[in-house]
Amino acid sequence: MDHIVRGVLNFRKNVYPEHKDLFGALADSQNPDVLFVTCSDSRIDPNMVTGSHPGDLFICRNAGNVIPPHSNETGGMTASIEYAVAVLGVRHIIVCGHTDCGAIKGALDIPALKGLPHVKEWLGHCRSAMEIVRERHSIPSDTCLDSKYMDEAIEENVLQQVQHLRTHPVVAAKLANGKIEIHGWVYDIKSGNIRCCGRDSMEFMDFDQYYSDYIAKISE
């Protein structure tokens, strides 16, 4: 805890005073433009990766950047998505997976999670992604996936969580009226690169290619 305590002391002494006006403006309200759904993994820092500031991102984190399909059973992710879209009025939703994801390692070999019943149940939301990888490579459904399929499974999991997101009524309504856009990302921890999919595409492409229109605009 030493570095945490030092960090808080430094925040109060140096960081907060430097950004006092920003925190003052945020004290009574927030107006983020982006809902950022990502993994709980300690190596992922959404604000650092995106160069954003407090108030810019409404962040939801869980093991495997999972978005359960909509149901009548209330959960933290469902409530957060509903609030971000219906109340905060976010215009973009980013579902961000990452390399070396422990949750996907678990989903590749569910029987190995015998002593982790809650983790095992949660990762059931990744099952469709794993089955797609199995079907693509003609692997029997009762066979654990080899680690060589890890990167493919990570990308497929992002695609499937994006599909789950579309089942949420508040998201579906905004999508149908062009008031929200969904982005799927996979962040490479080692290289810092990001691969993206979204709009009507199920194929991942490099960040610069995917956002070429945005990059051209800000480069003018």
N, C-alpha and C positions, 0 to 999 in steps of 0.2 A: 504493500500500500504506500510505501514511501514516495514513489514517483507520482502517485495519484494525489497525495496531499500536497506535494510540491507544485503539481500542476494547477490545483485549485488556488493555491496562494499566488501563483504567477498570474492566473486569470484575473483574480481580484485586483492585483497590484498593477498589471500592465495591459492585459488584453481588454478587459471591460472598459477601463477609462478611454482607451483608444477608439472603441466602438460604442461609446456611451449613447450617442444620438440614435444609432441603429437599434440598440436594445430599448431605448425609450420609445421609439416608434412601434416596436413589437410588443410592448408591455401589455397592451389591452386588446390586441387583435392580430390575426395572421391572414395572409393572402397569398399562399403558395400557388404556383402555376403548375406544379408537377407532383404527382403521387409516385413515390419511388419505392418499389417493392423489391427487397433483396434478402440475401441470406443473413443469418445471425453470425456467420463466420467473422471472427475478430480481425481478419485481415482486410475486410472490405470497409472502406470509409466513403460513403456516398458523397459527402461534401468535398472531400479532397479530390476524388476522382472527377467530379463535375465542376470543380472550382466555384462552388456555390457558397452562400452565406446563410446564417440563421434566418429562417423565414422563407427561404426559397423552395425547400423541399418538404413535403409531408411524407415522412419515412415510415414504412412498415417492414419489420424484419422477422424472419422465422427460419427454422431449419429447412433448407432446400428452396427458399423463395417460393413457397407453395401458396397457391390461391385455391382454396376448396371451391368446387362448383357450388352455385347458389342453392340453398335449401331453406326450409322453414326453421331449421335449427340455427340459432344465433351463435356466432363465434366472433372472436376478436378481429379476424381479418375481414369478415363480412361487414361488421359494424364500421370498421375503419374505412373500407372502400366506399360504403354508402355515405359516410360523413364527408369524405374528401371530395366526392363527386357532387353530391346533392347540396351540401352546405358550403363547402369551401370553393366549389366551382373550378376545380383543377381542369386544365385543358389537355394535359398529357399524362399518361400513365406509363412508367418504365418498369418492366419486369426484368430484373438483372440477376442472372446466374453468374457463376464464376468457375474457373479452373480449380482442380483438386478439391472439389466439393465433398465434404464428409457425408452429407445427406445422400448424395447420389451414390457414393461408395456403398452406403447402407442399402439403398434401393436396388443396387446390382446384386446384392446377396442378402435378401431378406431373412433367410433362416439363421444367419449369423447374429441377428438381433434378438435372439431368444430371451436374453435377460433385460431387454429394454422394450417392454410392452407398449408404452406410450409412443416411443419413437417409431416402432414398427407400425402402429396404427396410423400415425401421422404420415408416414412415407407411403401409405396406401394411395395417397393423392398423386404420387409419382408413377403409379403402376401403368397407366396408359402409355407413358413415355417408354417405359421398359419393354412393354409388349410390342410397341412399334419397332424398336430396335431388334427384338427377337424375330419378329416377322420378316423384317428386312433381310436378316441374315440366316433365316430358316433354322433358328435355334428353338428347341422344344421349350414350351412354357414352364415346365417343371425343372429347367436347368438354370443355374445361376449364370449371370452374364460375366464374362471375363473382363478384367480391367482394361483391356485394349479397346473396349467400347465406351470407355469413360467419357471422352470428349463428345462423342456422338450422343450419348445419353444426356449429358449436360445441356446440349443444344436442344434436343428433343423435349427435355423437361421444360425449358423456357417456352417452347412452342405450345406445349400442352397447358401450361399455367395461363398463357395468354388466352387459349380457348376457354378455360374455366372462367376467366375474368369476363368474357363476353356473355356468360350465362347470368350475370348479376343484372337484374332489371334496370337499375339506375344507370349502369354502364351501357347496356343495350340501347336504352332510350337515347342517350347522348350520341352514341355511335351512329344510330339510324338518322340522326339529324345533323351529322357532321360537326358536333360540338366538342368532340374529344378525339384524341389520337392515341393509339397504343403502340408502344415500342418494346421489342424484345432485345435484350442485350446479353452477351456473355463477356465478362471481364477477365482478361488474362493477367493473373497476379504477377507473374514473372516478367512479362514484357510491357505491361501497362496498356496493351492494345485492347480494343473493344470490337466485337463482331455484332452485327445488328440484323434484325429482321422486323417486319411489321407491315402496316398498311395491308395490302393483299398478298404479300409475298411470304412464302414459307421457307425461303432460302436465306441463309446468313451471308452477309457481305461485310467487307471492311468498313469501319466507321466513316472514313473520308469519302468512300464511294456512296454509302447510304445517305449521308447528310451533305452531299455535294452542293445541293441548292442552298442550304443554310450557310455553308462555308463560303460559297461564292458571294452571298449577300453581305456577310460580315467582312469580307476582304475588299469590298468596293471602297 
